[in-house]
């Protein structure tokens, strides 16, 4: 019995009455010519009775065919395991495949039974054995007589709408069968809305519906509420994947966190981002939560919000460090977290290296302390720049004044607190526009704070790096530097020691330049802290090894119990293992420090993660320590960059979103876009992201 693989059905246009009449006449003329040719071959005339019987047989076949509309015929291709029959049913359609001899038969090699004939026997020969002129079995098979593929099943649109596509996901294009699925298409639409920050009602826009319908008419466009439900489903699905990933990881995780208040909405949010190095030694980061943070933003509230999220993600026992900015509320939050004994006992070094301050904020504070020396000396310049740029009419007056004194055609600009070079740029621009500013004071009578000659002298001195100002600025900046260097410097020094090109030498070199009198005490403290941290990892690794060995021993005992191993032999094994562990030898840390420095130059493009990946078999414990230390971020930029996304998500057109939807959209977008970038894909809106990063969110 033939095994049916499927059907392909195509509708064709039916010819009009004139075309059918001409086609029938041509068909009759063709039949007569064929009969005369056969008679000449056989040397005798065709029996008219048999000819009439053949004509009546063809008419009976036409009467049994399915009813069609006035302008359609049907082409059906029946795919079977042994043979493929291309059977054309075209009663009244005017096609030229009405006689049994003209039915297309295509032979296909196949294993097993090929139908009514043998596996390699043409079906035409098999059919001639039973009845050389009969096609009733084929017609019956095509009309729905197939038990494995009934007519009701093969007429479904979804079963017929298949395309052969080239899938190049794995690099090499491979043919694959594409089939439309409503569920999959709705999920892809949710990806688009999340990834590119489209509103939920974008699916109901007229021209978008026209475009989507033209691509796939079978796709049913979801409503706004349905699309929101799909987006929430994507968020829950991606959240579960990330949760399972953290459960499988055998490393610790570091975090960054920051607070943000939406402008004009009086809604506060907290972003918590995790940083880790995966099993392939690639540095990764993921946004864990973007949760509402009601006021007041006290240290107690911040610590509770952070701890609750760590417990929710089951990362409270895998925490290594937390990076926060220099706000006093964050210092209180750290103290509250370290007061939880059940949380602190899982931290390395009893929490001594848990808190790390944001390096970017520290540098900004240092620079601002240095610039405070100029306070009061450049205020007139700053206010002048703001005053002129305030309105278009003032800008036009300033351009007119600049043209009168042949000043450069440049726009005034003032400095920004978080961009340190902007103050220098402002002073440099003010000196170039000095004549224009003085002339503008004569044109605009409302402008009353034109810089005096003394203030212009201060600007020239600051712009020219006058020695007294530089010395004073340096003292203020160095004082601020010392304040923050004492906090968190040990963890940074350990990270420097894990660079095989310099190890302890780089710490000793720079510390000797800054604090030569404290070099010896600091290096001693650094080595002690490094040893304590390594010993903690060594103990943790031994416990894991013992657990694995005990499970292996129980397995061996159950398997060797029948062999009758003596207690004396088992005791000998344990004694030898203890003897090996008791033998004096250098630890991995001592071996690493004692080895020569890596020959790679500091100027080379050195991949430290790849180096530790290759050295992991040699330093199994120290490599785990390096994996956790090198994953610690130096700033909170990762969390602050989330606020740019949040600002676009809470646009005027989406300001009515609830907190649950906001968190789902912001987090899911981070997960989806990061996965695309890590896989080497392109998002297509990199320029938009670059423009967004230029905006500083306060």
C-alpha positions in Angstrom: 0.0 0.0 0.0 1.3 3.4 -0.9 2.1 5.9 1.8 0.8 9.3 1.1 3.1 12.2 2.0 0.9 15.1 1.0 -1.0 17.0 -1.6 -0.4 20.3 -3.4 -3.4 22.1 -4.7 -3.3 25.0 -7.2 -6.4 26.7 -8.7 -6.2 27.7 -12.4 -8.4 29.9 -14.5 -11.1 28.3 -16.5 -11.2 29.1 -20.2 -14.3 30.7 -21.7 -16.8 29.0 -24.0 -15.1 30.0 -27.2 -11.7 28.8 -26.0 -13.2 25.5 -24.7 -14.9 24.9 -28.1 -11.7 25.5 -30.0 -9.8 23.3 -27.6 -12.3 20.5 -27.9 -12.1 20.7 -31.7 -8.4 20.6 -31.6 -8.5 17.7 -29.2 -10.9 15.8 -31.5 -8.7 16.5 -34.5 -5.7 15.3 -32.5 -7.5 12.1 -31.6 -8.5 11.4 -35.3 -4.9 11.9 -36.4 -3.7 9.6 -33.7 -6.2 6.9 -34.7 -5.2 7.2 -38.4 -1.6 6.9 -37.4 -2.3 3.7 -35.4 -4.2 2.2 -38.3 -1.4 2.8 -40.7 1.0 1.2 -38.2 -1.2 -1.9 -37.7 -2.2 -2.0 -41.3 -5.9 -2.0 -40.5 -8.6 0.5 -39.7 -9.8 1.3 -36.2 -13.0 -0.4 -35.1 -15.6 2.4 -34.9 -17.4 0.7 -32.0 -14.2 0.7 -29.9 -13.6 4.4 -30.8 -17.1 5.3 -29.6 -16.5 3.3 -26.4 -13.2 5.3 -25.8 -15.0 8.6 -26.3 -17.8 7.6 -23.9 -15.2 6.5 -21.4 -13.6 10.0 -21.5 -17.0 11.6 -21.1 -17.8 9.4 -18.1 -14.5 10.5 -16.5 -15.4 14.1 -17.0 -18.8 13.7 -15.5 -17.3 12.1 -12.3 -14.9 15.0 -11.7 -15.6 17.6 -8.9 -17.7 20.7 -9.6 -15.7 23.9 -10.1 -16.7 27.5 -10.4 -17.0 29.1 -13.8 -13.5 30.3 -13.9 -11.4 27.8 -12.0 -9.9 24.4 -12.5 -7.8 22.3 -10.0 -4.3 21.0 -10.3 -3.5 18.4 -7.7 -0.2 16.7 -7.1 -0.4 13.5 -5.0 2.9 12.7 -3.3 3.3 9.0 -2.4 6.2 7.1 -0.9 7.1 5.1 -4.0 5.9 7.2 -6.9 4.6 10.7 -7.6 1.5 11.0 -9.8 0.9 14.4 -11.3 -2.9 14.1 -12.0 -4.7 17.0 -13.6 -8.4 17.2 -13.0 -9.8 19.8 -15.4 -13.3 19.0 -16.4 -14.4 21.9 -18.5 -11.2 23.8 -17.7 -9.9 23.3 -21.3 -6.5 21.8 -20.2 -4.8 19.3 -22.5 -4.5 16.4 -20.0 -7.8 14.7 -20.5 -6.8 11.3 -22.0 -5.2 8.6 -19.8 -2.1 8.5 -22.0 -1.4 12.2 -21.2 -1.6 11.9 -17.4 1.9 12.8 -16.2 3.6 10.0 -14.3 6.9 10.6 -12.5 9.0 7.8 -11.2 10.8 8.2 -7.9 13.2 5.8 -6.3 12.1 4.8 -2.8 12.7 1.9 -0.3 9.8 -0.4 0.4 6.6 -0.9 -1.4 6.1 1.6 -4.2 2.4 1.2 -4.7 0.7 -1.4 -6.8 4.0 -2.3 -8.6 7.4 -3.2 -7.3 9.6 -0.6 -5.7 11.5 0.1 -8.9 8.7 -0.6 -11.3 7.1 2.3 -13.1 3.5 2.8 -12.1 2.5 3.1 -15.7 3.5 -0.5 -16.3 1.7 -1.6 -13.1 -1.4 0.2 -14.2 -1.3 -1.4 -17.7 -1.3 -4.9 -16.1 -4.7 -4.3 -14.7 -6.2 -2.1 -17.2 -4.1 -0.3 -19.9 -6.7 2.5 -20.4 -8.2 2.9 -16.9 -7.5 5.8 -14.5 -10.4 5.2 -12.0 -8.1 4.3 -9.2 -6.0 7.4 -9.5 -9.1 9.6 -9.7 -10.6 7.9 -6.7 -7.3 8.4 -4.8 -7.2 12.1 -5.7 -10.8 12.8 -4.8 -10.4 11.7 -1.2 -10.0 8.0 -1.3 -6.7 8.2 0.5 -7.1 7.0 4.1 -3.9 8.5 5.4 -4.5 11.9 3.9 -8.3 12.5 3.7 -9.7 15.4 1.6 -10.8 17.3 4.7 -7.3 17.4 6.1 -5.4 18.3 3.0 -7.8 21.2 2.1 -6.8 23.2 5.2 -5.0 26.4 4.3 -2.4 26.1 7.1 -1.4 22.6 5.8 -0.9 23.9 2.3 0.8 27.3 2.9 4.4 26.1 2.9 7.5 27.7 1.4 10.9 26.4 0.8 13.4 28.9 2.4 17.1 29.0 3.0 18.0 29.1 6.6 21.5 30.6 7.2 21.4 30.6 11.0 24.4 28.3 11.3 26.5 30.1 8.7 25.8 27.7 5.8 22.4 28.2 4.0 20.3 25.1 4.3 16.9 24.6 2.8 14.0 24.4 5.2 10.2 24.3 5.0 8.5 27.4 6.3 5.0 27.3 7.6 2.9 30.2 8.8 2.1 30.2 12.5 -0.1 32.8 14.1 1.4 32.3 17.6 5.0 32.6 16.4 4.2 35.8 14.4 2.5 37.4 17.4 5.6 36.7 19.5 7.9 38.3 16.9 5.6 41.3 16.9 6.0 41.5 20.7 9.8 41.3 20.2 9.6 44.3 17.8 7.5 46.4 20.2 9.8 45.7 23.1 13.1 46.0 21.3 12.4 49.2 19.5 10.1 50.9 22.1 7.0 51.1 20.0 3.6 51.8 21.7 1.2 49.0 22.3 -1.3 50.5 19.8 1.1 50.5 17.0 -0.4 47.2 15.7 -3.7 49.0 15.2 -2.2 51.8 13.0 -3.8 51.7 9.6 -0.8 51.7 7.3 1.0 49.2 9.5 -1.9 46.8 9.2 -1.9 47.4 5.4 1.8 46.5 5.3 1.4 43.4 7.5 -1.6 42.2 5.6 0.2 42.5 2.3 3.1 40.4 3.7 0.8 37.7 5.2 -2.9 37.9 4.8 -3.5 35.1 7.2 -2.0 37.0 10.1 -4.6 38.3 12.5 -3.5 41.6 14.0 -3.8 41.6 17.8 -5.5 44.4 19.7 -3.6 46.7 22.1 -4.5 44.7 25.2 -3.6 41.5 23.5 -0.2 42.9 22.4 0.5 44.0 26.0 -0.2 40.5 27.2 2.2 39.1 24.6 4.9 41.5 25.7 4.4 40.5 29.3 4.6 36.8 28.2 8.0 37.5 26.5 9.2 39.2 29.7 8.3 36.2 31.9 9.8 33.8 29.4 13.1 35.7 29.2 13.1 36.2 33.0 12.8 32.4 33.5 15.7 31.8 31.1 17.9 34.2 33.0 16.9 32.8 36.4 17.9 29.3 35.2 21.2 30.6 33.9 22.1 32.0 37.2 21.2 28.7 38.9 23.6 26.8 36.6 26.5 29.3 37.0 29.4 28.3 39.3 30.7 31.8 40.1 29.8 34.9 42.1 28.1 38.0 40.7 28.7 41.7 41.2 26.1 44.4 41.1 25.7 48.1 40.3 22.7 50.1 41.3 21.4 53.7 41.0 18.2 55.7 41.5 16.4 57.8 39.0 13.4 60.1 39.2 11.3 60.6 36.1 11.0 64.3 35.1 7.5 65.6 35.3 6.1 62.4 36.7 7.5 62.4 40.3 8.1 58.7 40.0 11.3 57.2 41.4 12.9 54.0 40.1 15.8 51.8 41.1 18.0 50.0 38.5 19.9 46.9 39.6 22.4 45.4 37.1 24.4 42.3 37.6 27.9 41.7 36.1 29.5 38.3 35.7 31.9 36.2 33.6 30.3 33.2 32.0 31.7 29.7 31.5 33.3 30.8 28.2 35.1 33.6 30.0 33.1 36.4 28.4 32.2 39.5 30.5 28.4 39.8 30.6 25.9 42.1 32.2 22.1 42.0 32.6 19.6 44.3 34.1 17.8 42.4 36.8 15.1 44.9 37.8 13.8 48.4 37.2 11.5 48.6 40.2 9.5 51.6 41.6 11.2 53.4 44.5 8.9 55.6 46.4 10.3 58.4 48.5 11.9 58.9 50.8 15.1 57.4 49.4 16.7 56.6 52.7 19.4 54.0 53.3 17.0 51.6 54.9 14.6 51.7 52.0 17.4 51.3 49.5 19.0 48.3 51.3 15.6 46.6 51.6 14.9 47.0 48.0 18.3 45.6 46.9 18.2 42.7 49.3 14.6 41.7 48.3 15.7 41.6 44.6 18.8 39.5 45.4 16.6 37.0 47.3 14.1 37.0 44.5 16.7 36.0 41.9 18.4 33.6 44.4 21.7 35.6 44.2 22.0 36.6 47.8 24.5 33.7 48.4 26.4 34.4 45.1 27.0 38.1 45.8 30.6 39.3 45.5 30.5 43.1 45.5 28.1 46.1 45.1 29.1 49.4 43.3 27.2 52.5 44.3 27.7 56.2 43.9 28.9 58.5 46.7 25.5 59.6 48.1 25.3 59.4 51.9 22.1 57.3 51.6 24.0 54.7 49.8 26.6 54.5 52.6 23.8 53.9 55.0 22.3 51.2 52.7 25.7 49.4 52.7 25.9 49.5 56.5 22.4 48.1 56.7 23.1 45.2 54.3 26.3 44.3 56.2 24.3 44.2 59.4 22.4 41.1 58.2 24.6 38.3 59.5 23.0 35.6 57.2 23.9 37.8 54.2 27.3 38.9 55.4 28.6 35.4 56.1 28.4 34.5 52.3 30.4 37.6 51.3 34.2 37.3 50.6 36.5 38.5 53.4 33.5 39.0 55.7 32.3 41.9 53.5 35.5 43.9 53.7 35.6 44.2 49.9 31.8 44.2 49.4 31.3 48.0 48.8 33.1 49.7 45.9 32.4 53.4 45.1 31.7 54.5 41.5 35.0 55.5 39.9 33.3 58.0 37.5 31.6 59.8 40.4 34.9 60.0 42.3 36.7 61.5 39.3 33.9 64.0 38.8 34.0 65.1 42.5 37.8 65.4 42.3 37.5 67.6 39.2 34.7 69.7 40.6 36.8 70.4 43.7 39.6 71.5 41.5 37.3 73.7 39.5 35.8 75.2 42.6 39.0 77.3 42.8 37.7 79.3 39.9 34.3 79.9 41.6 33.4 83.5 41.3 36.0 84.3 38.7 34.2 82.9 35.7 30.6 83.3 36.8 30.2 86.4 34.6 31.4 84.4 31.5 29.0 81.5 32.3 26.0 83.8 32.8 26.9 85.7 29.6 26.8 82.6 27.5 23.5 81.5 29.0 22.0 85.0 28.5 22.9 85.2 24.8 21.7 81.6 24.0 18.4 82.2 25.9 16.4 83.4 22.8 16.6 83.7 19.1 16.4 87.5 19.1 19.5 87.8 21.4 21.4 85.4 19.1 20.6 87.6 16.1 21.8 90.7 18.0 25.0 88.9 19.0 25.7 87.8 15.4 25.2 91.4 14.3 27.6 92.7 17.0 30.1 90.0 16.0 30.0 91.0 12.4 30.7 94.6 13.3 34.0 93.7 15.1 34.9 90.9 12.7 34.7 88.3 15.4 34.5 84.5 14.5 31.0 83.3 13.6 30.6 80.9 16.5 27.8 80.2 18.9 28.3 80.9 22.6 28.3 77.8 24.9 28.6 77.2 28.6 30.1 74.4 30.6 28.4 71.3 32.0 29.2 70.0 35.4 29.6 66.4 34.3 31.8 67.2 31.3 35.1 68.3 32.7 36.6 69.7 29.5 33.5 71.9 28.8 34.8 74.6 31.2 38.0 74.9 29.2 36.1 75.0 26.0 33.8 77.7 27.4 36.8 79.9 28.4 38.5 79.3 25.1 35.4 80.3 23.2 34.9 83.4 25.4 38.4 84.7 24.6 37.7 84.3 20.9 34.4 86.2 21.3 35.7 88.8 23.7 35.3 91.7 21.3 31.8 90.5 20.2 30.7 90.2 23.9 31.9 93.8 24.7 30.1 95.1 21.5 27.0 93.2 22.4 26.9 95.0 25.8 26.6 98.2 23.9 23.8 96.9 21.7 21.6 95.2 24.3 20.9 97.5 27.2 19.3 94.7 29.2 22.6 92.9 29.4 24.2 94.1 32.6 26.8 91.6 33.6 29.5 92.0 31.0 32.9 90.7 32.5 35.2 93.4 33.8 38.8 93.7 32.8 39.9 91.9 36.0 37.5 89.0 35.2 39.0 88.9 31.7 42.4 88.7 33.2 41.3 85.7 35.3 39.9 84.0 32.2 43.3 84.4 30.4 45.2 83.1 33.5 43.0 80.0 33.8 43.0 79.4 30.1 46.8 79.7 30.0 47.3 77.4 33.0 48.7 80.0 35.3 50.9 78.4 38.0 49.2 79.7 41.2 45.8 78.5 40.0 47.1 75.1 39.0 48.8 74.5 42.3 45.7 75.4 44.2 43.5 73.2 42.0 45.9 70.3 42.4 45.9 70.5 46.2 42.1 70.4 46.3 41.9 67.5 43.9 44.6 65.5 45.7 42.8 66.0 49.0 39.6 64.5 47.5 41.6 61.7 46.0 43.0 60.7 49.3 39.6 60.6 50.8 38.3 58.0 48.4 41.5 56.1 47.9 41.4 54.7 51.4 38.0 53.1 50.6 38.0 50.2 48.2 41.6 50.4 47.2 42.4 46.9 48.3 40.0 45.3 45.8 41.3 47.4 43.0 44.9 46.4 43.9 44.0 42.7 43.9 42.5 43.2 40.4 45.8 44.7 39.3 47.8 41.8 40.8 45.7 39.4 38.6 47.2 41.0 35.5 50.1 38.5 34.6 52.1 41.3 32.9 52.7 43.2 36.1 51.2 41.5 39.2 52.4 43.2 42.5 54.9 45.3 40.7 52.4 47.8 39.3 50.8 48.4 42.7 54.2 48.9 44.3 55.3 51.3 41.6 52.3 53.6 41.6 51.8 53.5 45.4 55.4 54.5 45.9 54.7 57.6 43.8 51.7 58.7 45.7 52.3 57.5 49.3 56.0 56.4 49.7 55.8 56.6 53.5 52.9 54.1 53.6 54.2 51.7 51.0 55.4 48.9 53.3 52.2 48.8 55.4 49.9 48.9 52.4 51.8 46.1 50.6 51.6 44.0 53.8 47.9 44.6 54.1 47.4 43.8 50.4 49.2 40.5 50.6 47.3 39.4 53.8 43.9 40.3 52.2 44.9 38.5 49.0 45.9 35.4 51.0 42.7 35.4 53.0 40.6 35.7 49.9 42.5 32.9 48.2 42.1 30.6 51.3 38.4 31.2 51.3 38.2 30.0 47.7 40.5 27.1 48.5 38.3 25.9 51.3 35.2 26.3 49.2 36.8 24.3 46.4 37.8 21.5 48.8 34.3 21.3 50.2 33.0 20.9 46.7 35.6 18.3 45.9 34.8 16.3 49.1 31.1 16.4 48.3 31.9 15.0 44.8 34.3 12.4 46.3 31.8 11.2 48.9 29.2 10.7 46.2 31.7 8.9 44.1 32.7 6.7 47.1 29.1 5.8 47.8 28.8 4.8 44.1 32.0 2.8 44.3 30.9 1.2 47.6 27.6 0.1 46.1 29.4 -1.3 43.0 32.3 -2.8 45.0 30.3 -4.2 47.8 29.9 -7.5 46.0 33.6 -7.6 45.4 34.3 -7.7 49.1 36.9 -4.9 49.4 38.5 -5.0 52.9 38.4 -2.2 55.4 42.2 -2.2 55.5 42.5 -1.4 51.8 39.9 1.4 52.1 41.8 2.8 55.1 45.0 2.8 53.1 43.4 4.9 50.3 42.3 7.5 52.9 45.7 7.5 54.5 47.4 8.1 51.1 45.0 11.0 50.3 45.7 12.7 53.6 49.4 12.2 53.1 49.3 13.9 49.7 47.4 16.9 51.2 49.8 17.2 54.2 53.0 17.4 51.9 54.4 20.9 52.0 54.1 22.6 48.6 53.6 26.0 47.2 50.0 27.1 46.8 48.6 28.2 43.5 48.8 31.9 44.6 52.5 31.5 45.6 53.2 29.7 42.3 51.5 32.5 40.3 53.4 35.3 42.1 56.7 33.4 41.8 56.4 32.9 38.1 58.0 35.4 35.7 55.9 38.2 34.4 54.1 37.5 31.1 56.2 38.7 28.2 53.3 40.6 26.6 53.9 44.4 26.6 51.6 46.7 28.4 51.0 48.5 25.0 49.8 45.3 23.4 46.2 44.4 22.9 46.1 41.9 25.8 43.0 39.8 26.5 43.3 39.0 30.2 40.1 36.8 30.3 41.5 34.6 27.5 44.8 34.3 29.4 43.0 33.1 32.6 40.8 30.7 30.5 43.9 29.0 29.2 45.6 28.9 32.7 42.5 27.6 34.4 43.7 23.9 34.4 47.0 25.0 36.0 45.4 27.4 38.5 41.9 25.9 39.1 41.3 27.8 42.4 43.0 31.0 41.5 41.2 31.2 38.2 37.9 31.0 40.0 39.0 33.9 42.2 40.1 35.9 39.1 36.8 35.2 37.4 34.9 36.8 40.2 37.3 39.8 40.8 37.7 40.7 37.2 33.9 40.9 36.8 33.6 43.7 39.3 32.6 47.0 37.5 34.5 50.2 38.2 31.5 52.5 37.8 27.7 52.6 37.8 27.4 53.6 34.2 25.7 50.3 33.3 22.8 51.1 35.6 22.7 54.8 34.6 22.5 53.9 31.0 19.2 52.2 31.8 17.7 55.6 32.6 18.0 56.7 29.0 15.9 53.7 28.0 13.5 54.5 30.8 13.2 58.1 29.7 12.2 57.0 26.2 9.8 54.3 27.5 8.0 56.9 29.7 7.5 59.3 26.7 4.4 61.5 26.6 2.7 58.9 24.5 3.4 56.1 27.1 3.1 58.1 30.3 0.1 56.1 31.5 2.0 52.8 31.7 1.8 51.2 35.1 4.9 50.1 37.1 4.6 46.5 36.1 4.6 47.3 32.4 7.5 49.7 32.7 9.7 47.2 34.4 8.8 44.5 31.9 9.5 46.7 28.9 12.8 48.1 30.2 14.2 44.7 31.4 13.0 42.7 28.5 14.5 45.2 26.0 17.8 45.0 27.8 17.8 41.2 27.7 16.7 40.9 24.0 19.0 43.6 22.7 22.0 42.3 24.7 21.5 38.8 23.4 21.5 40.1 19.8 24.7 42.1 20.3 26.5 39.2 22.0 25.6 36.9 19.2 27.1 39.3 16.6 23.9 40.7 15.3 23.0 44.3 14.4 20.1 46.2 15.9 19.9 48.8 13.1 19.4 51.7 15.5 23.0 52.2 16.8 22.9 55.9 15.9 19.8 56.4 18.0 21.5 54.8 21.0 24.6 57.0 20.4 22.5 60.1 20.4 20.7 59.0 23.6 24.0 58.5 25.5 24.9 62.1 24.9 22.0 63.1 27.1 23.0 63.3 30.7 20.1 62.2 32.9 20.2 63.8 36.4 
